[in-house]
Amino acid sequence: MEIPIIYQDDQLLVVNKPAGLAVQNDGKESSLLQLLKHPFEPVHRLDQRVSGLLLLAKTAEVQTALNKAFQDRQIQKLYKAVVGQQPAAKEAMLDHWLRKKGEQQKAQVFKQKVAHAKQAKLHYKLIQSTNRYHLLDIELHTGLFHQIRAQLAAIGCPIVGDLKYGFPRSSPDGSIFLQAYKLYFIHPLTKEPMAFEIPIPEVWKKYGFNDEWMIE
């Protein structure tokens, strides 16, 4: 499988991870890191069935710097998602408490704080609707396991193809219609602002969406 490289220099690498490819090896099949022959842990992760921009360090020094930037919320990621149910509000901040249910590899969502749960916040905005589907722009304010998938499902808007969180059918290519489409950070060595944006996946166009709806 060919991995689209969006940007690279001697210090870091930005790729467009295809849906269906795990970032790290789970012991069953090839992973992104194996295909790239990349020795370092990713700065952040994407679920196997989710596509989009992924940032990787090439040196230990840059790995440390990017990890700190991510922890300090100095790395911004924006997502797009297609859902089958229009949200009640066209724009809103979702605030829940999430707890990982390990045996099911799934996030449980609560309206109030419960034991072992962490607060989860995201902001979404409805961009465009077709007769049956709705395209959302999403910014995470926290970064928890399955957060976008679980929070959207909690308001009755599971993502297209996401059987685990309640969507009734698989997508044509087996992906979840969730994409990390924009990435912004400060280069840890040059201190230059770095911004990347990619077009929506081809399969989404079958559902009536195209890049005319890209956020400026």
Disulfide bonds with the S-S distance in Angstrom:
none
